[in-house]
Amino acid sequence: MLAHFVASTEGRALFLADVDGSILTWNRGAALLTGWDDDEIIGQPVTMLYPPADVAAKKPSADLGRAAAGQTVHEEAWRVRKGGSEYLADVTTTCLRDVDGALCGYGLILVDATERKAAEVALARSALHLRSILATVPDPMIVIDHRGVILSFSAAAERLFGFSEADVIGSNVSMLMPSPDRDRHDTYLERYLTTGERRVIGMGRIVVGRRRDGTDFPMELSVGDVQSDGHRIFTGFIRDLTEKQRAELRLQELQSELIHVSRLSAMGTMASTLAHELNQPLTAIANYLEASRKLLERPERNEAIESMFVEAIAESAKEALRAGTIVRRLRDFVSRGDVEKHVEELPNLIDEASRLALIGARERGIEANYALDPKADAVLVDRVQIQQVLVNLVRNAVEAMSASPVRQIVIATKADRRGMVRISVADTGPGLAPEVDAQLFEAFTSTKERGMGLGLSICRTIVEAHGGRIWAEPRSGGGTIFNFTIMAAGGEEADDARTSHPPR
């Protein structure tokens, strides 16, 4: 039975050779593997199975010699088929001895290892490729199995989390998370495997990771799910958001600083004309006080003189309040402050801003008109910042019309159905050049000879922070219309605003 089993085995070549190396038996597997039938090969030397180079190097006799010395020879080696083609074989050579210990031959086993070796090489190359990816991929990458156990950990992940690959391989990925995600991760994974409900896997979201030193950091996590040969693995790609958030915070700070500097710059351009605006109430105060002094110096006292004295004192107080109002407007405009939106009366807001922006405009022959929509009454804004936008646009319009024969500014408002209010400032200047129009609201773009090009960029930042947009369009008949939108406030909030902010 054993002889029949050996002879009929097809998966491997099993045969015997005598002490001289001549083949004595040949099974079915040997015939299938090599192409030689038993009547062709029996009696032939085993050297027929070796490549010519090995025969020349006397490797066949060396292999038999090692086996005869009591050493079982097991190796991967090249062998030859009937047609001369070579194949990689898993070879085992064993010496056979009789009951007296005398050498009586050899037993040989050949197994075709070509496909297995090719698979091993492919697997090694795949592993090498994966190691190369893990070592060079710029974003951290982590591979886990269906239980959450870490299978691979990229070099970028090592740098981000502070763990080496040896520290984390075989551990649950929850070690890289703070609580409560650390405690709930296995539940998340189990729920996905059971229900297929996607929350992070296949979608991506912002989560929090934990470094080796215990510090937490924000990160964007995208997870892919792959199934192969019944195995399921998850690959996570991570992007550290620490620097991004830090940069966004710094950008907000810089924008705030820029807005403050813009206010101071605007004040510098209006400094010369402010002197005239303040000079009027101060001169009136001086005149009224001088008249009061002269009335007090009169020896006679009568009802008419006392009435004139009271009137002079009252007018002095009125002009002093007027000067104080101008100073207060300037202080509010220059003050920094954070963005705090409140319900404001739009007509009053426009009135304050335009009075400030139009200082000295009358002396330049500029006429200002208003077309205010009564439906656009209350808005939800940071009053100072929106007034800054208006001051900037109106001052730009004033400067644009310096050489125009017709000098008119129209400030208009219009409510729309989307809960927004459009504010426009139209001038009769020369209009915008086409090459400037496309990048008008970008930083460092200016139509002025000495302008820095930051005013309109800051206006856009403020308007967009209020949920609106800003744009420019040509005016019919010449000139430019600058438009921007802000959020309208209605209902009870608007009524409260009218009560708490009465018209000034």
Disulfide bonds with the S-S distance in Angstrom:
none
